[in-house]
C-alpha cells in the first residue's frame, strides 16, 4: 500500500478528521496560552522563583488527581465512542452516570485531604520550606475547583465522542479566559480588586471553575442533540459498573500511576542543587510544551474517536486497519510540521521575546529553560505518534492493558531510574537529568509500534 493511498480514506474522511481534531487542538492551544499567561503573571511577583516553584509543586499534586479523572474520562470515551457508533444513547447515559460517580467521589476525598493538611502533602514533593509555604496557600484554595472541573469534563468528553467537540472547546476556553482575567485582577490588585499574590491566582482558578460547571449544567439542561436519560444516569446498574471497571480500570491505573511518576520527576528536580531555579525553568518550559503538544492531543483524541465509532458500527478488520494506519500517518506529518514551526519560533520569538518577560528569574533559570525547550521541540513528532498509538488506537481498540504496560514500564523502568542516576549518582546536572526524563518517549515509541503491529487492538467493547 503506497503512502498516498494510505492517506486517502475516501470522501468525507478529511473533513471528519479535521472537525474532530481542530477543536480539540484549539482547546489545548488556548488553554496552553492562557496557562503561559498565568505563569507569566505569577512570575512577575517579587521572589518569582519561589512563587513559581510553589505553584508548580502544588499543581503537581493536583496533576495526579486530574490524571485519575482523565483516566475515568478516557474510560468513558472508550465506551461512548463505540456506543455512539451503535447509536445506543441509553447506554451512553449509564456510562456518564458511572463516570460522574467515580470522578466526583475521588476528587472530593482528595480535596478534603489537601484542604486539611496541604503542608504535609506538599512536603512529599520538595524539602524547600519557602516553596512548601507558598504552595500550601495556593493548594488550600484551589482544591475544591477540581471537584467542579471533574463533573464538567466527563460530560464534555461524552459530547466529543458523539462528534461535538467544539462545545467543550468553547466552554473550557471561556473558563480559562475568565481565569486569566481574574488572575490579572486578583494577583496584582487591578480594577479595585485586592492584591492577593499567589492566593489571587488560586481564587481565580476556583471562581472560573465554578462558572464553568454552571455553563456545563446549562448545556445539560438545554441540549437537544443528546438528552441524558436521568434514570440511567442516577442508576447506571451493576452491569454497566462492571463493564466500566473492566474497560476503564487499566486506563485509570495508567493515568494515576503516570501522574505519580510525573510527580516523581518534579521530586527529583526539586531536590537538586539550586532547586528554585531548576523548578522555575521546568515550570516555564512545561508551559510552552503544552502549546507544542496541543495538536498531538487533537490528532490522538480524534484517532480514538474515529476508531471507536468504526468498531461500534461493525466495520470489517481490513477497513479498521487502514483507518488506523491513515490516522498514524496524519499524526506524524501534521506534528512534524509543528516541530519545524517551533524549531524556528523558539530562537526567534520564545527566547528573545517571551523569556525576558520573566524579569525576576535568574540567568541560570533562563538558560536552563532555553535548552529544555530545544529538547522538547525534537520530541514533538515522537510524542504525537505515541499519543496516537497509545491513547488513540490501543485504548479505544480495547487493548488498554497493553497501553498501560507500555506507558508505565517506560516511565518506571526507564525514565525515573535514569533521572535518579543522572541527578544523584552520577551528578551530571540538570540538563542530563531532563534528557533522561525525555528518553522515556523514545522507549515508549519502540514498544508501542511493536504492539501496534501485533493487531491485537481491534476489539468491540460494547457486546
Secondary structure, DSSP 4 states (H G I P E B T S, - for coil): --HHHHH---TTHHHHHHHHHHHHHHHHHHHHHHHHHHHHHHHTSSSHHHHHHHHHHHHHHHHHHHHHHHHHHHHHHHHHHHHHHHT-HHHHHHHHHHHHHHHHHHHHHHHHHHHH-HHHHHTTT---HHHHHHHHHHHHHHTTHHHHHHHHHHHHHHHHHTT-HHHHHHHHHHHHHHHHHHHHHHHHT-TT----THHHHHHHHHHHHHHHHHHHHHHHHH-SSS---HHHHHT--HHHHHHHHHHHHHHHHHHHHHHHHHHHHHHHHTTSTTHHHHHHHHHHHHHHHHHHTHHHHHHHHHHHHHHHHHHHHT--HHHHHHHHHHHHHHHHHHHHHHHHHHHHHIIIIIIIIIGGG-TTS-HHHHHHHHHHHHHHHHHHHHHHHHHIIIIIIIHHTT-HHHHHHHHHHHIIIIIHHHHHIIIIIS---HHHHHHHHHHHHHHHHHHHHHHHHHT-----S--
